[in-house]
């Protein structure tokens, strides 16, 4: 009996520290959920910047983000949006913005470092608004693996269960995570939009008897629906949003709970096969 488990990364395998900055007001938003900021309006999206953090820190603070992206040829992928916003549209919005500066990105990076000195990795993103053709927020995310994460992945692998990662983050950050928890890089899917996560699950179902999706946010719902078992982790927030709770088959408060769930599922499938 072949079983695969697909994990989201941020908030599921990793304890995240997120700080956003409102470009207009200069207000900092701590412990923010990026998907909730994106979900405020139908034509917003979060763009994941493919760039080394050192390059951001050493860049002139008064430089516009639009100029930085253009001058250095920085790639920015659409990670999540309520509507289908393509890369070309997103790029045109960035080029039009005249307010968001590199100082804003440097500020949120510094805020994350102040809150967590031992960040496992750090990524930055932009939240764009297609209607106003602007960048209303910049966001920085730092994270480190939950204490139980390596043990969980090791245990599942020992049970003969294949583990995967499907995340909206880039391979720049996912690669060290995968190596740290011993998940092969060819089982890691980067810049995975909600639709892409759903496609990953559906494709895996062609090769596995059962596919389980473990996630923590609204961007995991499509994949949960497509999976044989949708598991919602609330380890990051401690709260269960109504929509996510309705969609999930199981809710867990600690990533280690997935071991017992998979053990019971495995035993059930073995008995079902035996008595068939």
Phi and psi in degrees as GROMACS dihedral restraints (atoms count N, CA, C in turn):
[ dihedral_restraints ]
;  ai    aj    ak    al  type     phi  dphi    fc
    3     4     5     6     1   -95.1    20    10
    4     5     6     7     1   126.8    20    10
    6     7     8     9     1  -127.0    20    10
    7     8     9    10     1   138.4    20    10
    9    10    11    12     1  -124.4    20    10
   10    11    12    13     1   143.0    20    10
   12    13    14    15     1  -120.9    20    10
   13    14    15    16     1   126.1    20    10
   15    16    17    18     1  -106.0    20    10
   16    17    18    19     1   122.0    20    10
   18    19    20    21     1  -107.2    20    10
   19    20    21    22     1   136.6    20    10
   21    22    23    24     1   -72.3    20    10
   22    23    24    25     1   162.7    20    10
   24    25    26    27     1   -98.9    20    10
   25    26    27    28     1   -66.4    20    10
   27    28    29    30     1   -65.0    20    10
   28    29    30    31     1   120.7    20    10
   30    31    32    33     1    87.4    20    10
   31    32    33    34     1   -15.6    20    10
   33    34    35    36     1  -107.5    20    10
   34    35    36    37     1   -57.8    20    10
   36    37    38    39     1   -92.2    20    10
   37    38    39    40     1   -23.4    20    10
   39    40    41    42     1  -120.7    20    10
   40    41    42    43     1   140.1    20    10
   42    43    44    45     1   -81.9    20    10
   43    44    45    46     1   119.6    20    10
   45    46    47    48     1  -102.6    20    10
   46    47    48    49     1   147.9    20    10
   48    49    50    51     1  -122.5    20    10
   49    50    51    52     1   109.5    20    10
   51    52    53    54     1  -117.1    20    10
   52    53    54    55     1   137.3    20    10
   54    55    56    57     1  -134.3    20    10
   55    56    57    58     1   128.6    20    10
   57    58    59    60     1  -114.9    20    10
   58    59    60    61     1   158.2    20    10
   60    61    62    63     1  -129.8    20    10
   61    62    63    64     1   127.7    20    10
   63    64    65    66     1   -77.1    20    10
   64    65    66    67     1   117.5    20    10
   66    67    68    69     1   -64.8    20    10
   67    68    69    70     1   -37.5    20    10
   69    70    71    72     1   -71.9    20    10
   70    71    72    73     1   -45.4    20    10
   72    73    74    75     1   -96.2    20    10
   73    74    75    76     1   -20.2    20    10
   75    76    77    78     1    79.2    20    10
   76    77    78    79     1     4.6    20    10
   78    79    80    81     1   -72.0    20    10
   79    80    81    82     1   141.1    20    10
   81    82    83    84     1   -95.8    20    10
   82    83    84    85     1   139.0    20    10
   84    85    86    87     1  -116.4    20    10
   85    86    87    88     1   112.4    20    10
   87    88    89    90     1   -96.0    20    10
   88    89    90    91     1   151.9    20    10
   90    91    92    93     1    52.6    20    10
   91    92    93    94     1    35.8    20    10
   93    94    95    96     1   -77.3    20    10
   94    95    96    97     1   148.0    20    10
   96    97    98    99     1   -98.6    20    10
   97    98    99   100     1   112.0    20    10
   99   100   101   102     1   -59.7    20    10
  100   101   102   103     1   -36.5    20    10
  102   103   104   105     1   -66.4    20    10
  103   104   105   106     1   -27.3    20    10
  105   106   107   108     1   -73.0    20    10
  106   107   108   109     1   -36.1    20    10
  108   109   110   111     1   -64.6    20    10
  109   110   111   112     1   -42.7    20    10
  111   112   113   114     1   -65.1    20    10
  112   113   114   115     1   -37.0    20    10
  114   115   116   117     1   -76.1    20    10
  115   116   117   118     1    -4.0    20    10
  117   118   119   120     1   -64.7    20    10
  118   119   120   121     1   -32.4    20    10
  120   121   122   123     1  -135.4    20    10
  121   122   123   124     1   149.7    20    10
  123   124   125   126     1   -67.3    20    10
  124   125   126   127     1   -24.7    20    10
  126   127   128   129     1  -113.3    20    10
  127   128   129   130     1    43.8    20    10
  129   130   131   132     1  -111.3    20    10
  130   131   132   133     1   156.3    20    10
  132   133   134   135     1  -152.9    20    10
  133   134   135   136     1   153.2    20    10
  135   136   137   138     1  -102.6    20    10
  136   137   138   139     1   132.0    20    10
  138   139   140   141     1  -108.7    20    10
  139   140   141   142     1   128.8    20    10
  141   142   143   144     1   -92.9    20    10
  142   143   144   145     1   121.2    20    10
  144   145   146   147     1   -86.2    20    10
  145   146   147   148     1   127.6    20    10
  147   148   149   150     1   -91.6    20    10
  148   149   150   151     1    84.3    20    10
  150   151   152   153     1  -153.3    20    10
  151   152   153   154     1   144.8    20    10
  153   154   155   156     1   -71.1    20    10
  154   155   156   157     1   136.4    20    10
  156   157   158   159     1   -62.2    20    10
  157   158   159   160     1   -29.8    20    10
  159   160   161   162     1   -63.4    20    10
  160   161   162   163     1   -35.5    20    10
  162   163   164   165     1   -66.3    20    10
  163   164   165   166     1   -34.6    20    10
  165   166   167   168     1   -68.7    20    10
  166   167   168   169     1   -43.2    20    10
  168   169   170   171     1   -65.4    20    10
  169   170   171   172     1   -38.3    20    10
  171   172   173   174     1   -86.5    20    10
  172   173   174   175     1    -1.5    20    10
  174   175   176   177     1   -79.6    20    10
  175   176   177   178     1   148.1    20    10
  177   178   179   180     1   -55.7    20    10
  178   179   180   181     1   130.6    20    10
  180   181   182   183     1   -64.0    20    10
  181   182   183   184     1   -31.9    20    10
  183   184   185   186     1   -85.3    20    10
  184   185   186   187     1     3.2    20    10
  186   187   188   189     1   -75.6    20    10
  187   188   189   190     1   134.8    20    10
  189   190   191   192     1   -67.6    20    10
  190   191   192   193     1   145.7    20    10
  192   193   194   195     1   -60.9    20    10
  193   194   195   196     1   -38.1    20    10
  195   196   197   198     1   -61.2    20    10
  196   197   198   199     1   -39.8    20    10
  198   199   200   201     1   -69.7    20    10
  199   200   201   202     1   -38.6    20    10
  201   202   203   204     1   -61.6    20    10
  202   203   204   205     1   -47.1    20    10
  204   205   206   207     1   -62.7    20    10
  205   206   207   208     1   -42.2    20    10
  207   208   209   210     1   -69.3    20    10
  208   209   210   211     1   -46.3    20    10
  210   211   212   213     1   -67.0    20    10
  211   212   213   214     1   -38.7    20    10
  213   214   215   216     1   -98.9    20    10
  214   215   216   217     1     1.0    20    10
  216   217   218   219     1    62.8    20    10
  217   218   219   220     1    40.9    20    10
  219   220   221   222     1   -76.3    20    10
  220   221   222   223     1   133.8    20    10
  222   223   224   225     1   -87.8    20    10
  223   224   225   226     1   137.4    20    10
  225   226   227   228     1  -132.7    20    10
  226   227   228   229     1   113.1    20    10
  228   229   230   231     1   -97.9    20    10
  229   230   231   232     1   144.0    20    10
  231   232   233   234     1   -73.1    20    10
  232   233   234   235     1   114.3    20    10
  234   235   236   237     1   -92.5    20    10
  235   236   237   238     1   -34.4    20    10
  237   238   239   240     1  -160.7    20    10
  238   239   240   241     1   138.6    20    10
  240   241   242   243     1  -159.4    20    10
  241   242   243   244     1   152.1    20    10
  243   244   245   246     1   -71.5    20    10
  244   245   246   247     1   -37.1    20    10
  246   247   248   249     1  -110.9    20    10
  247   248   249   250     1   170.2    20    10
  249   250   251   252     1   -81.1    20    10
  250   251   252   253     1    93.5    20    10
  252   253   254   255     1  -101.2    20    10
  253   254   255   256     1   118.1    20    10
  255   256   257   258     1   -83.9    20    10
  256   257   258   259     1   169.3    20    10
  258   259   260   261     1   -64.4    20    10
  259   260   261   262     1   -38.2    20    10
  261   262   263   264     1   -63.3    20    10
  262   263   264   265     1   -42.8    20    10
  264   265   266   267     1   -63.9    20    10
  265   266   267   268     1   -44.2    20    10
  267   268   269   270     1   -60.7    20    10
  268   269   270   271     1   -42.4    20    10
  270   271   272   273     1   -63.0    20    10
  271   272   273   274     1   -38.4    20    10
  273   274   275   276     1   -67.7    20    10
  274   275   276   277     1   -33.8    20    10
  276   277   278   279     1   -65.7    20    10
  277   278   279   280     1   -44.7    20    10
  279   280   281   282     1   -60.5    20    10
  280   281   282   283     1   -45.5    20    10
  282   283   284   285     1   -61.4    20    10
  283   284   285   286     1   -29.0    20    10
  285   286   287   288     1   -80.6    20    10
  286   287   288   289     1   -23.2    20    10
  288   289   290   291     1   -70.2    20    10
  289   290   291   292     1   136.6    20    10
  291   292   293   294     1  -125.2    20    10
  292   293   294   295     1    15.8    20    10
  294   295   296   297     1  -116.1    20    10
  295   296   297   298     1   -44.8    20    10
  297   298   299   300     1   -70.2    20    10
  298   299   300   301     1   125.5    20    10
  300   301   302   303     1  -116.7    20    10
  301   302   303   304     1   170.5    20    10
  303   304   305   306     1   -65.4    20    10
  304   305   306   307     1   -27.3    20    10
  306   307   308   309     1   -59.9    20    10
  307   308   309   310     1   -36.6    20    10
  309   310   311   312     1   -63.0    20    10
  310   311   312   313     1   -43.5    20    10
  312   313   314   315     1   -66.4    20    10
  313   314   315   316     1   -42.1    20    10
  315   316   317   318     1   -63.6    20    10
  316   317   318   319     1   -35.0    20    10
  318   319   320   321     1   -64.4    20    10
  319   320   321   322     1   -45.5    20    10
  321   322   323   324     1   -71.6    20    10
  322   323   324   325     1   -31.6    20    10
  324   325   326   327     1   -63.7    20    10
  325   326   327   328     1   -44.4    20    10
  327   328   329   330     1   -63.9    20    10
  328   329   330   331     1   -37.1    20    10
  330   331   332   333     1   -64.8    20    10
  331   332   333   334     1   -39.4    20    10
  333   334   335   336     1   -66.0    20    10
  334   335   336   337     1   -42.9    20    10
  336   337   338   339     1   -63.8    20    10
  337   338   339   340     1   -35.1    20    10
  339   340   341   342     1   -66.0    20    10
  340   341   342   343     1   -32.5    20    10
  342   343   344   345     1   -84.7    20    10
  343   344   345   346     1   -22.2    20    10
  345   346   347   348     1  -150.8    20    10
  346   347   348   349     1   105.6    20    10
  348   349   350   351     1   -74.1    20    10
  349   350   351   352     1   -28.1    20    10
  351   352   353   354     1  -104.7    20    10
  352   353   354   355     1    47.9    20    10
  354   355   356   357     1   -62.4    20    10
  355   356   357   358     1   132.3    20    10
  357   358   359   360     1   -70.4    20    10
  358   359   360   361     1   -43.0    20    10
  360   361   362   363     1  -153.5    20    10
  361   362   363   364     1   168.0    20    10
  363   364   365   366     1  -138.2    20    10
  364   365   366   367     1   135.3    20    10
  366   367   368   369     1  -135.3    20    10
  367   368   369   370     1   153.8    20    10
  369   370   371   372     1  -124.8    20    10
  370   371   372   373     1   153.6    20    10
  372   373   374   375     1  -150.0    20    10
  373   374   375   376     1   168.0    20    10
  375   376   377   378     1  -122.9    20    10
  376   377   378   379     1   139.3    20    10
  378   379   380   381     1  -105.1    20    10
  379   380   381   382     1   119.8    20    10
  381   382   383   384     1  -106.8    20    10
  382   383   384   385     1   154.5    20    10
  384   385   386   387     1  -122.8    20    10
  385   386   387   388     1   110.9    20    10
  387   388   389   390     1   -66.8    20    10
  388   389   390   391     1   -35.0    20    10
  390   391   392   393     1   -65.9    20    10
  391   392   393   394     1   -43.6    20    10
  393   394   395   396     1   -92.8    20    10
  394   395   396   397     1    -4.8    20    10
  396   397   398   399     1    50.7    20    10
  397   398   399   400     1    54.3    20    10
  399   400   401   402     1  -145.1    20    10
  400   401   402   403     1   173.0    20    10
  402   403   404   405     1  -110.4    20    10
  403   404   405   406     1    94.3    20    10
  405   406   407   408     1   -73.5    20    10
  406   407   408   409     1   -27.2    20    10
  408   409   410   411     1  -139.0    20    10
  409   410   411   412     1   148.7    20    10
  411   412   413   414     1  -115.0    20    10
  412   413   414   415     1   154.6    20    10
  414   415   416   417     1  -144.4    20    10
  415   416   417   418     1   143.3    20    10
  417   418   419   420     1  -125.6    20    10
  418   419   420   421     1   138.2    20    10
  420   421   422   423     1  -125.8    20    10
  421   422   423   424     1   125.9    20    10
  423   424   425   426     1  -120.0    20    10
  424   425   426   427     1   150.2    20    10
  426   427   428   429     1  -154.7    20    10
  427   428   429   430     1   160.2    20    10
  429   430   431   432     1  -144.2    20    10
  430   431   432   433     1   150.7    20    10
  432   433   434   435     1   -64.2    20    10
  433   434   435   436     1   139.5    20    10
  435   436   437   438     1   -58.4    20    10
  436   437   438   439     1   149.1    20    10
  438   439   440   441     1   -53.2    20    10
  439   440   441   442     1   -32.9    20    10
  441   442   443   444     1   -89.2    20    10
  442   443   444   445     1    -7.3    20    10
  444   445   446   447     1   -59.3    20    10
  445   446   447   448     1   -52.7    20    10
  447   448   449   450     1   -58.4    20    10
  448   449   450   451     1   -39.7    20    10
  450   451   452   453     1   -63.8    20    10
  451   452   453   454     1   -41.9    20    10
  453   454   455   456     1   -62.1    20    10
  454   455   456   457     1   -48.9    20    10
  456   457   458   459     1   -63.3    20    10
  457   458   459   460     1   -43.0    20    10
  459   460   461   462     1   -61.5    20    10
  460   461   462   463     1   -41.8    20    10
  462   463   464   465     1   -66.1    20    10
  463   464   465   466     1   -44.1    20    10
  465   466   467   468     1   -63.6    20    10
  466   467   468   469     1   -41.9    20    10
  468   469   470   471     1   -61.5    20    10
  469   470   471   472     1   -38.4    20    10
  471   472   473   474     1   -67.0    20    10
  472   473   474   475     1   -24.4    20    10
  474   475   476   477     1   -83.5    20    10
  475   476   477   478     1    -0.7    20    10
  477   478   479   480     1    82.7    20    10
  478   479   480   481     1    17.5    20    10
  480   481   482   483     1   -99.0    20    10
  481   482   483   484     1   129.0    20    10
  483   484   485   486     1   -83.4    20    10
  484   485   486   487     1   134.3    20    10
  486   487   488   489     1  -112.5    20    10
  487   488   489   490     1   142.3    20    10
  489   490   491   492     1  -133.5    20    10
  490   491   492   493     1   161.5    20    10
  492   493   494   495     1  -124.8    20    10
  493   494   495   496     1   131.0    20    10
  495   496   497   498     1  -129.4    20    10
  496   497   498   499     1   112.1    20    10
  498   499   500   501     1  -139.4    20    10
  499   500   501   502     1   152.4    20    10
  501   502   503   504     1   -76.3    20    10
  502   503   504   505     1    -5.1    20    10
  504   505   506   507     1   -81.4    20    10
  505   506   507   508     1   170.9    20    10
  507   508   509   510     1   -91.7    20    10
  508   509   510   511     1   162.6    20    10
  510   511   512   513     1   -64.4    20    10
  511   512   513   514     1   -23.6    20    10
  513   514   515   516     1   -55.2    20    10
  514   515   516   517     1   -39.0    20    10
  516   517   518   519     1   -95.5    20    10
  517   518   519   520     1   -31.6    20    10
  519   520   521   522     1   -73.5    20    10
  520   521   522   523     1   -29.8    20    10
  522   523   524   525     1   -60.0    20    10
  523   524   525   526     1   -51.2    20    10
  525   526   527   528     1   -65.0    20    10
  526   527   528   529     1   -31.3    20    10
  528   529   530   531     1   -64.3    20    10
  529   530   531   532     1   -48.1    20    10
  531   532   533   534     1   -60.2    20    10
  532   533   534   535     1   -42.3    20    10
  534   535   536   537     1   -66.4    20    10
  535   536   537   538     1   -37.3    20    10
  537   538   539   540     1   -65.5    20    10
  538   539   540   541     1   -35.4    20    10
  540   541   542   543     1  -105.2    20    10
  541   542   543   544     1     6.6    20    10
  543   544   545   546     1    65.2    20    10
  544   545   546   547     1    47.1    20    10
  546   547   548   549     1  -108.8    20    10
  547   548   549   550     1   123.4    20    10
  549   550   551   552     1   -55.7    20    10
  550   551   552   553     1   142.4    20    10
  552   553   554   555     1   -63.4    20    10
  553   554   555   556     1   -26.1    20    10
  555   556   557   558     1   -75.8    20    10
  556   557   558   559     1    -0.5    20    10
  558   559   560   561     1  -110.3    20    10
  559   560   561   562     1    18.5    20    10
  561   562   563   564     1  -114.5    20    10
  562   563   564   565     1   126.1    20    10
  564   565   566   567     1  -112.6    20    10
  565   566   567   568     1   113.7    20    10
  567   568   569   570     1   -91.8    20    10
  568   569   570   571     1   167.2    20    10
  570   571   572   573     1    41.7    20    10
  571   572   573   574     1    47.1    20    10
  573   574   575   576     1   -86.7    20    10
  574   575   576   577     1   106.9    20    10
  576   577   578   579     1   -69.5    20    10
  577   578   579   580     1   167.7    20    10
  579   580   581   582     1   -52.7    20    10
  580   581   582   583     1   -40.5    20    10
  582   583   584   585     1   -67.1    20    10
  583   584   585   586     1   -40.6    20    10
  585   586   587   588     1   -64.6    20    10
  586   587   588   589     1   -39.8    20    10
  588   589   590   591     1   -62.0    20    10
  589   590   591   592     1   -41.2    20    10
  591   592   593   594     1   -61.2    20    10
  592   593   594   595     1   -42.8    20    10
  594   595   596   597     1   -64.6    20    10
  595   596   597   598     1   -39.2    20    10
  597   598   599   600     1   -59.5    20    10
  598   599   600   601     1   -47.1    20    10
  600   601   602   603     1   -62.0    20    10
  601   602   603   604     1   -45.6    20    10
  603   604   605   606     1   -63.2    20    10
  604   605   606   607     1   -39.6    20    10
  606   607   608   609     1   -67.1    20    10
  607   608   609   610     1   -39.3    20    10
  609   610   611   612     1   -66.5    20    10
  610   611   612   613     1   -30.8    20    10
  612   613   614   615     1   -64.8    20    10
  613   614   615   616     1   -17.4    20    10
  615   616   617   618     1   -75.5    20    10
  616   617   618   619     1   -22.6    20    10
  618   619   620   621     1  -110.4    20    10
  619   620   621   622     1   -13.3    20    10
  621   622   623   624     1  -122.6    20    10
  622   623   624   625     1   153.1    20    10
  624   625   626   627     1   -72.1    20    10
  625   626   627   628     1   -36.9    20    10
  627   628   629   630     1  -140.4    20    10
  628   629   630   631     1   139.5    20    10
  630   631   632   633     1  -126.3    20    10
  631   632   633   634     1   127.9    20    10
  633   634   635   636     1  -112.0    20    10
  634   635   636   637     1   135.0    20    10
  636   637   638   639     1  -110.1    20    10
  637   638   639   640     1   127.8    20    10
  639   640   641   642     1  -118.6    20    10
  640   641   642   643     1   117.1    20    10
  642   643   644   645     1  -145.9    20    10
  643   644   645   646     1   179.5    20    10
  645   646   647   648     1  -134.1    20    10
  646   647   648   649     1    -0.5    20    10
  648   649   650   651     1  -136.5    20    10
  649   650   651   652     1   175.3    20    10
  651   652   653   654     1   -62.0    20    10
  652   653   654   655     1   -26.5    20    10
  654   655   656   657     1   -75.5    20    10
  655   656   657   658     1    -1.2    20    10
  657   658   659   660     1  -102.9    20    10
  658   659   660   661     1    -3.3    20    10
  660   661   662   663     1   -61.5    20    10
  661   662   663   664     1   -45.9    20    10
  663   664   665   666     1   -60.5    20    10
  664   665   666   667     1   -40.0    20    10
  666   667   668   669     1   -68.5    20    10
  667   668   669   670     1   -37.5    20    10
  669   670   671   672     1   -62.9    20    10
  670   671   672   673     1   -41.2    20    10
  672   673   674   675     1   -64.2    20    10
  673   674   675   676     1   -37.6    20    10
  675   676   677   678     1   -76.3    20    10
  676   677   678   679     1   -24.0    20    10
  678   679   680   681     1   -76.2    20    10
  679   680   681   682     1   161.6    20    10
  681   682   683   684     1   -71.9    20    10
  682   683   684   685     1   -27.2    20    10
  684   685   686   687     1  -145.8    20    10
  685   686   687   688     1   122.8    20    10
  687   688   689   690     1  -103.1    20    10
  688   689   690   691     1   120.0    20    10
  690   691   692   693     1  -113.6    20    10
  691   692   693   694     1   124.1    20    10
  693   694   695   696     1  -101.5    20    10
  694   695   696   697     1   123.8    20    10
  696   697   698   699     1   -98.5    20    10
  697   698   699   700     1   127.7    20    10
  699   700   701   702     1  -114.3    20    10
  700   701   702   703     1    25.1    20    10
  702   703   704   705     1   -62.5    20    10
  703   704   705   706     1   -35.5    20    10
  705   706   707   708     1   -69.8    20    10
  706   707   708   709     1   -45.3    20    10
  708   709   710   711     1  -105.3    20    10
  709   710   711   712     1   -27.4    20    10
  711   712   713   714     1    77.8    20    10
  712   713   714   715     1     1.7    20    10
  714   715   716   717     1  -126.1    20    10
  715   716   717   718     1   155.2    20    10
  717   718   719   720     1  -118.0    20    10
  718   719   720   721     1    99.1    20    10
  720   721   722   723     1   -58.0    20    10
  721   722   723   724     1   137.0    20    10
  723   724   725   726     1   -50.0    20    10
  724   725   726   727     1   -47.9    20    10
  726   727   728   729     1   -62.4    20    10
  727   728   729   730     1   -42.7    20    10
  729   730   731   732     1   -67.4    20    10
  730   731   732   733     1   -40.4    20    10
  732   733   734   735     1   -64.1    20    10
  733   734   735   736     1   -35.4    20    10
  735   736   737   738     1   -67.7    20    10
  736   737   738   739     1   -35.9    20    10
  738   739   740   741     1   -81.1    20    10
  739   740   741   742     1   -31.9    20    10
  741   742   743   744     1   -75.3    20    10
  742   743   744   745     1   144.2    20    10
  744   745   746   747     1   -81.1    20    10
  745   746   747   748     1   -33.7    20    10
  747   748   749   750     1  -140.4    20    10
  748   749   750   751     1   143.0    20    10
  750   751   752   753     1  -116.0    20    10
  751   752   753   754     1   130.8    20    10
  753   754   755   756     1  -121.0    20    10
  754   755   756   757     1   152.3    20    10
  756   757   758   759     1  -107.2    20    10
  757   758   759   760     1    -9.0    20    10
  759   760   761   762     1  -146.6    20    10
  760   761   762   763     1   136.9    20    10
  762   763   764   765     1   -58.3    20    10
  763   764   765   766     1   -26.2    20    10
  765   766   767   768     1   -67.2    20    10
  766   767   768   769     1   -19.3    20    10
  768   769   770   771     1   -64.0    20    10
  769   770   771   772     1   -22.0    20    10
  771   772   773   774     1   -64.3    20    10
  772   773   774   775     1   -25.8    20    10
  774   775   776   777     1   -63.7    20    10
  775   776   777   778     1   -48.6    20    10
  777   778   779   780     1   -64.3    20    10
  778   779   780   781     1   -38.4    20    10
  780   781   782   783     1   -63.0    20    10
  781   782   783   784     1   -45.1    20    10
  783   784   785   786     1   -70.6    20    10
  784   785   786   787     1   -32.5    20    10
  786   787   788   789     1   -65.4    20    10
  787   788   789   790     1   -44.4    20    10
  789   790   791   792     1   -64.5    20    10
  790   791   792   793     1   -41.0    20    10
  792   793   794   795     1   -63.3    20    10
  793   794   795   796     1   -42.9    20    10
  795   796   797   798     1   -62.2    20    10
  796   797   798   799     1   -45.4    20    10
  798   799   800   801     1   -63.6    20    10
  799   800   801   802     1   -40.0    20    10
  801   802   803   804     1   -62.3    20    10
  802   803   804   805     1   -45.1    20    10
  804   805   806   807     1   -66.4    20    10
  805   806   807   808     1   -34.9    20    10
  807   808   809   810     1   -66.3    20    10
  808   809   810   811     1   -44.0    20    10
  810   811   812   813     1   -65.2    20    10
  811   812   813   814     1   -40.9    20    10
  813   814   815   816     1   -61.5    20    10
  814   815   816   817     1   -40.5    20    10
  816   817   818   819     1   -69.2    20    10
  817   818   819   820     1   -38.5    20    10
  819   820   821   822     1   -65.2    20    10
  820   821   822   823     1   -40.7    20    10
  822   823   824   825     1   -93.4    20    10
  823   824   825   826     1     5.6    20    10
